């Protein structure tokens, strides 16, 4: 028995599992939460990677599954703890599995080795299966192979190795800009409250924040632009002309942040002429200060 555990930051997505199979497992888990359960993908192709690394310790693999009725969302998640080649099972192991299936997964009707005249080879072991309160769009899962988002398929079948979502993710997500705007409004409201009202809320507030997925868009910036601007600045902020406030621990170079005068999000160019190396204080001022528009319009590099 093995598992894809070369890296701890990998997960496995199965496309299109019968919901009745998954719900039967969840029902049986209520009887014995510690028990291992099994899935039998209907494919004669071995799932490469799942038989290469033995699970144990911190080596875990998250399992996601869409259902045959909803291929666009991962609706279930579990711990994937093992894999076996059904064509190589010993008679003793087969007897153990058949006994388990008859007791806890009777709708499976046994360990099948063929389907529609084709051999079936994959037996996946899982634990702690649960249905997500908020289904995860498949395109929020990114492939290990090339970092691209999964695309919903039109037919069930197949699988992908993906990056796992953060631990504890409930499937909820929010745009970064929306989250930041909501927080700014809430802080403003809190500042307008009395100390008594604010402290009263603090007494009953959770000590640890809710964990959610924050979605944002970004740009693949030109590393040569960054390097050229930092070289030009030579350790000094190009707005206040002061020395960089500290040296980076990683390489002991002056810490400056490369800022685009016309933001990339506003169709600004990723060029040396549109960029400057700023100290953190000036960088924040250029984004949020009262005179940010003046700085943007009247900048002069010396």
N, C-alpha and C positions, 0 to 999 in steps of 0.2 A: 504494500500500500504506500502511496506517495502523494505529493502535493507540489504545486508550483510555489516554492518558498525560497527561491534564490534571493528575492528581495522582499523585505517586510512591507513595502509600500505598493503592493500589487493586489488587485482584486479580480474576480472572475464574474463575467456577465453571461447568463444563459438566456437566449432569445426564444420566448414562447413556451412556457411550461403550462400544462393543464392546471387550472386553478383548483380543481377538485383534488388533485394530488397534493398540492401545497396545503390546502385547508385540512386534509386528513392528517397530515403531519402535525399541524398546529393543534388539532384536537387531541392527538395521541401524546403530545408534549405535556399536556395538562395532567396526564396520568403519570408520566415519568419524564420530568424536565431534563434529566441528565442523559437520556438515551440518544444514541446516534441514529439518524434516519438516512434514507437512500433515495437518490434520483437516478433515473435511467434514460439519459438522452437517446433518442431514437436515431442513432447514426452508426455507421460502420467504420468511421474514421476515428482513430485514437486522438484524444485531446492532448496535443503535445504540451509538455511542461508539467502537467498534473502528476506525472509519474516519476518526476526527477528528484524531488526533494522531500525528505521526511519531515512532517510537522512536529513541532515541539517547542516549548519555551515561548519566546516572543514571536516566533515565526507563525503568523496567522494569515489567513487569506479570507477576505470578505467576499461573500457571495451575493450577487444581485440577480433577480429574475423578473422578466416581463411575463405576461400571460398570453395564451393564444388569442384571447379576446381583446387584449390591449398591448400591442407590440411597441407602442410609442412611449411607454412608461415602465420603469422598474417599480414593481408593486410589492416585492418581497425581498427580504435580506436575511442572511444567516452567516454562520461561520462555516467555511468550507474546510474540512479537516482531513480529507483523504480521497483517494481515487484507486480503483481497481479495474483491471482488464477482465471482463466477465468471461472471455474465452479461455482464460488461464486459471479459473477458480478450481480449487481442489474439491473433491466430493464432500469433505468435511465442512469446508467453508460454504459451499453451496447449501448444505443442509442447515447451517446456522442462519444464513440469509433467508432461506425459505421459511424457517420458523418465525423469524422476526416479521417478515412480510405478512404472514398469515395472522399474526397477533396485532400488529400495529399499523400496517399499511395494506389491508386486504383488498382495496380497490386496485392495487397494482397487479393482483392475481399472479404473483410469483415473480421470480427473476427470469426474464425472457432473454434468450440468446439470439433470437431471430425476429425480424418483423418484415412482412411483405417480401419474404425470400431473401432478405439481406441480414448479414450478421450484425449484432449489436454488441459493442465492446466496452462502453463506458459505464462505470458505476461510481457515482459521486456520493461521498459521505458528508453529511452536514449536521450541525447542531444549532439550537437556539434560533430556529426559524421564526420570523415575525412578519406580519403584514404592516407596511408603512402607512401611517395615518395620512401622509401626504405623498402620493406617488411621485417619483423622481423622473422628470423627462429624460429620455434616453440620451438626448444631446447634451446633458450635463455630465455624462461619463466620457472620459477621454482615454483613447487607446494608448497602451504602453508603447506600442511599436513606433508610432509616429507623432503622438500627441494631439491628433485630430479628434474631434468630437464624433461619437457614434451617431449613425443615422438610423432612424426607425426603419425596420424592414417590412416588407409587405407579406412575408410568409414566416411562419415559425420555423425554428431550427437554427443551429449555429451558435457560436459563442465568441467572446472576445476577452482578452486580458486588458483591464482598465485600471486607472488610478482610483483608489478608494476615496470616498468622500470623508471629511473629518469625522473622527469618532464622536458618536452622540448625535450625528446629524439626523434630524427628524424628517428631512425632505423639504423643510421650509427654506425659502431663499428670498433675497431682496436685493434690489439694485443698490450698489454702493452709494450713488448720489442720493437716492431716496433715504437710505439709512442715515447718512450724514445730515440731510435736511431735517429729518425727524428729530434727531438728537439736538440739533441747534435750536429748534422750536421748543423742545422739552426743557432744555437748559434755560432758555429765556423765560419760560413759564415758571421754572423753579426759582430763578433769581427774583422774580416778582412776588413770590410767596413769602409769608412771614417765617421767621426762624422756627417758631413753634410748629407750624404746619409742615415745614420741610423735615424737621427732626422727627415728627410723628410718623411721616411716611418712611423715613430711614429705619425706624425701629422695626417695622414689619416687612421691610424690603428683603428679598433674597440676597444672601452673601455672595453668591456666585452668579454671573450673568448667563442668560440663555445663549446657547451656541446655535448659530444659524449659518447658512451659506450666503456669502456676499458676492454678488456677481458684478463684474465691471468690465469695461472694454479698455484696451490699451493699444500701444503702437510698438512695432519692432523698430526701435531707434538705432540710428547709425552709430556704431561704436567709434568710428573715426571722428565724427563730429564731437563726441564727448571728449575723446583723447586730445583733439586739437584745441578745444576750448580750455581744458584744464592746463595744457602746456602753455597756452598764451597767458593765462592768468598767473602762472608761476607762483601759486600759493597765496595770492591776494584776491580778496573779493572785488569783483569788477563793478560793484555799485558803491560801496562805502570805502573801498580801497584799503581796508584793514587786513591784517594777516588772518589766514584761516584760523578758526578758534581752537583747533586741536589737530593732532595727527591720528590717522586711522590705525587701529590695532593690527589690522591685517597686513599692511605693508609700510606703515610709518610715513605715508604721504599726507600732505595737507588735505583736510576734509573741506571740500567745497561741493556745492550741488549745481548741476548744470540746468539752467532755466531757459525756457523758450519765451522770448518777448511776446510774440504772437503765438498763443498756445496751439499745439498740434490739433487739439479738438476744435479749434476755430480756423482750421485750414492753414495753420502756420507751417512754414517750411522747416524741415529738419536739416538746417544748414548752420555753418559756423557763424554766418552773419546774423542769424536770428537767435543766437544763443549766447549765454554768458555764464560764467562760473561765479556763484554767489555764496556768501556765508549763509548758514541756516536762518539767521535773523532777517537778513535782507531778502532771502528767498520767500519767507512767509510774508514780509511786507509787500513784495511784488505781487503776491496772490491776494492778500487779505487787507492790506493797509488802506487807510483813507486816501492816500495819494498814489494808489497803484496805477491809475490811469495816467497820471502825470509822469510816473516813472517809465511806463510803457512808451509814452509818446515822446518823451524828451531825453531818452537814454543817450549817453555819449560815452563810448569806451575810450580810455586814455591809456 
